[in-house]
Amino acid sequence: MSDAVPQRRPRNRKQLIVAAAARQFERAGFHDVSVADIAAEVGVSASALYRHFSGKTGLLAAAVEQEVELLEQAYDGPADLSGLLDTAASALLRPDRTGSVWQRGQVFLEPDRAAELQARYRAALEPLRRAVGGEVPAWAVHSVLTTGRAFERAKVDRDRARRLMVAAATAVAELGDLAPDGAVAARPAGTAGGLQPASRREAALSAAVRLFAERGFHAVGMDDIGAAAGISGPTLYHHFPRKSAVLAHVITRCLDAMQFDLAGVLSSTRDPAEALDRALASLVRINVAQGDALAALFTEIVHVPQEERVPIRRMQQDYVDEWVVLLLACRADLSRRDAHALVRSAQTVVNTMRLRLPLDEAGQRDALLRIGRAVLGTASGSAGPRQ
């Protein structure tokens, strides 16, 4: 007779499956995760998982909906801005939050389901929209409140992270309307402008950046890139052995440009506040001019092979560290961990908000510079401590 105790099925198994799916999708991307991977993390068979979900797309929809539900709860708080920001920051500063699943995943959903979740996402922000008094300011504040991963990676104490995040979000809200009536609209995202490169290699890189931004990495093939650049597939393989090599080159090129600009900034002044403001202006300029390429660093790098990703992350960290040194020289109230979190937050918000500003390039640069200063807690390059 066996004394084995029968294993009881957890009552929250469905929630555990969704949480595991969200983590896997964030870590490896939708296409590189299998139902078997998700089932294994939860400790169930694939057939048991299929009792809850029809397939991987259904799991992705549930993971995205989980993020939308979190936002609905986060912004269902006090009507006053101070209380709302504090409540939202507390809700969104969660180590298990997988916000990038929303960014990267919605393109793979069925159109009707994606539209439904997008509508709920926008509706969730309505209390914030009312509190700050406008669409664009609300998105700017929301962008700050969704950079919790920056504070987590910097290992900032949760209560301290909440206070820093609320201070940064409040400063952004105080900027007012970043896109006033009468502002000149930007060229629609995804449309080409200006001259095209004459070099086949450069034309391929330019086409790849545009296609990755429009469709996502996995929806674009080497033949698509070649066709958009006006070159044949075999010719493209002479320049890049595989699609991930194109992506890695795009990201590395952006980081090289940022570091090159930063080196010029550091050699041009002895004033840390001036240097930090110039570094921010450089990042803003690159974002406005080449934001689709830089966005790949935040959204598509999971598709770069690990051995190539490590040096890219090291380059990114070196760039962040230079900003951290400058910010610490400007703000005596910050620890190194605080500064690291705020720098990453500011850089992420600048990249995120580029597509939320219905302005021409000059207007975008001005608005993004103001937003970046607000997150960092500096003003016009001459920062002082902010408690």
PEZIQUI-V580128 format. One record per residue. N is the residue number from 1. SS is DSSP state (hx for helix, st for strand, lp for the rest). PSI is psi in whole degrees, 0 to 359 (* if undefined). Layout:
# PEZIQUI-V580128
<<N SS PSI> <N SS PSI>>
This chain:
# PEZIQUI-V580128
<<1 lp 130> <2 lp 139> <3 lp 8> <4 lp 138> <5 lp 123> <6 lp 139> <7 lp 125> <8 lp 141> <9 lp 128> <10 lp 139> <11 lp 333> <12 lp 30> <13 hx 319> <14 hx 318> <15 hx 322> <16 hx 321> <17 hx 315> <18 hx 316> <19 hx 318> <20 hx 319> <21 hx 316> <22 hx 316> <23 hx 316> <24 hx 317> <25 hx 321> <26 hx 321> <27 hx 320> <28 hx 351> <29 lp 157> <30 lp 313> <31 lp 334> <32 lp 12> <33 lp 136> <34 lp 161> <35 hx 323> <36 hx 322> <37 hx 314> <38 hx 315> <39 hx 319> <40 hx 321> <41 hx 324> <42 hx 340> <43 lp 32> <44 lp 168> <45 lp 160> <46 hx 324> <47 hx 325> <48 hx 323> <49 hx 321> <50 hx 346> <51 lp 338> <52 lp 327> <53 lp 144> <54 lp 340> <55 lp 191> <56 hx 325> <57 hx 322> <58 hx 322> <59 hx 318> <60 hx 316> <61 hx 319> <62 hx 323> <63 hx 319> <64 hx 317> <65 hx 326> <66 hx 319> <67 hx 319> <68 hx 317> <69 hx 322> <70 hx 319> <71 hx 320> <72 hx 320> <73 hx 319> <74 hx 320> <75 lp 6> <76 lp 67> <77 lp 208> <78 lp 152> <79 lp 331> <80 lp 147> <81 hx 315> <82 hx 311> <83 hx 321> <84 hx 316> <85 hx 319> <86 hx 316> <87 hx 316> <88 hx 316> <89 hx 319> <90 hx 320> <91 hx 323> <92 hx 343> <93 lp 73> <94 lp 130> <95 lp 339> <96 lp 7> <97 lp 136> <98 lp 63> <99 lp 331> <100 hx 344> <101 hx 323> <102 hx 314> <103 hx 310> <104 hx 338> <105 hx 334> <106 hx 335> <107 hx 339> <108 hx 359> <109 lp 160> <110 lp 140> <111 hx 316> <112 hx 318> <113 hx 319> <114 hx 317> <115 hx 320> <116 hx 315> <117 hx 325> <118 hx 319> <119 hx 319> <120 hx 322> <121 hx 312> <122 hx 319> <123 hx 326> <124 hx 331> <125 lp 358> <126 hx 317> <127 hx 322> <128 hx 322> <129 hx 316> <130 hx 321> <131 hx 323> <132 hx 346> <133 lp 35> <134 lp 160> <135 hx 305> <136 hx 314> <137 hx 322> <138 hx 316> <139 hx 324> <140 hx 314> <141 hx 316> <142 hx 322> <143 hx 323> <144 hx 315> <145 hx 348> <146 lp 16> <147 lp 31> <148 hx 328> <149 hx 329> <150 hx 320> <151 hx 325> <152 hx 314> <153 hx 328> <154 lp 356> <155 lp 42> <156 lp 134> <157 lp 140> <158 hx 318> <159 hx 319> <160 hx 319> <161 hx 318> <162 hx 315> <163 hx 319> <164 hx 318> <165 hx 316> <166 hx 319> <167 hx 317> <168 hx 317> <169 hx 321> <170 hx 317> <171 hx 322> <172 hx 318> <173 hx 326> <174 lp 351> <175 lp 340> <176 lp 204> <177 lp 115> <178 lp 347> <179 lp 76> <180 lp 162> <181 lp 140> <182 lp 356> <183 lp 148> <184 lp 129> <185 lp 149> <186 lp 162> <187 lp 137> <188 lp 142> <189 lp 141> <190 lp 353> <191 lp 142> <192 lp 151> <193 lp 153> <194 lp 188> <195 lp 152> <196 lp 150> <197 lp 144> <198 lp 327> <199 lp 134> <200 hx 319> <201 hx 315> <202 hx 324> <203 hx 322> <204 hx 318> <205 hx 317> <206 hx 317> <207 hx 320> <208 hx 316> <209 hx 314> <210 hx 316> <211 hx 320> <212 hx 320> <213 hx 322> <214 hx 318> <215 hx 342> <216 lp 154> <217 hx 311> <218 hx 339> <219 hx 357> <220 lp 130> <221 lp 167> <222 hx 325> <223 hx 324> <224 hx 316> <225 hx 315> <226 hx 317> <227 hx 318> <228 hx 331> <229 hx 353> <230 lp 29> <231 lp 160> <232 lp 159> <233 hx 310> <234 hx 322> <235 hx 321> <236 hx 323> <237 hx 343> <238 hx 331> <239 hx 324> <240 lp 124> <241 lp 338> <242 lp 166> <243 hx 321> <244 hx 334> <245 hx 326> <246 hx 312> <247 hx 314> <248 hx 321> <249 hx 319> <250 hx 313> <251 hx 315> <252 hx 320> <253 hx 317> <254 hx 315> <255 hx 322> <256 hx 317> <257 hx 318> <258 hx 317> <259 hx 322> <260 hx 314> <261 hx 317> <262 hx 321> <263 hx 319> <264 hx 322> <265 hx 311> <266 hx 328> <267 hx 353> <268 hx 352> <269 lp 154> <270 lp 2> <271 lp 112> <272 hx 322> <273 hx 317> <274 hx 319> <275 hx 318> <276 hx 319> <277 hx 322> <278 hx 324> <279 hx 319> <280 hx 316> <281 hx 323> <282 hx 314> <283 hx 318> <284 hx 315> <285 hx 315> <286 hx 322> <287 hx 314> <288 hx 321> <289 hx 322> <290 hx 38> <291 hx 327> <292 hx 323> <293 hx 316> <294 hx 327> <295 hx 332> <296 hx 331> <297 hx 327> <298 hx 329> <299 hx 334> <300 lp 357> <301 hx 340> <302 hx 341> <303 hx 357> <304 lp 132> <305 lp 147> <306 hx 317> <307 hx 333> <308 hx 335> <309 hx 326> <310 hx 309> <311 hx 330> <312 hx 314> <313 hx 326> <314 hx 318> <315 hx 316> <316 hx 317> <317 hx 320> <318 hx 319> <319 hx 315> <320 hx 317> <321 hx 324> <322 hx 319> <323 hx 320> <324 hx 316> <325 hx 317> <326 hx 318> <327 hx 321> <328 hx 327> <329 hx 339> <330 hx 329> <331 lp 103> <332 lp 348> <333 lp 355> <334 lp 143> <335 lp 171> <336 hx 321> <337 hx 317> <338 hx 310> <339 hx 319> <340 hx 316> <341 hx 315> <342 hx 323> <343 hx 312> <344 hx 321> <345 hx 312> <346 hx 316> <347 hx 320> <348 hx 317> <349 hx 319> <350 hx 315> <351 hx 321> <352 hx 317> <353 hx 347> <354 hx 319> <355 hx 359> <356 hx 4> <357 lp 106> <358 lp 65> <359 lp 162> <360 lp 178> <361 hx 319> <362 hx 318> <363 hx 320> <364 hx 315> <365 hx 316> <366 hx 314> <367 hx 316> <368 hx 325> <369 hx 318> <370 hx 319> <371 hx 314> <372 hx 317> <373 hx 320> <374 hx 317> <375 hx 318> <376 hx 340> <377 lp 32> <378 lp 169> <379 lp 116> <380 lp 33> <381 lp 358> <382 lp 85> <383 lp 152> <384 lp 168> <385 lp 141> <386 lp 124> <387 lp *>>
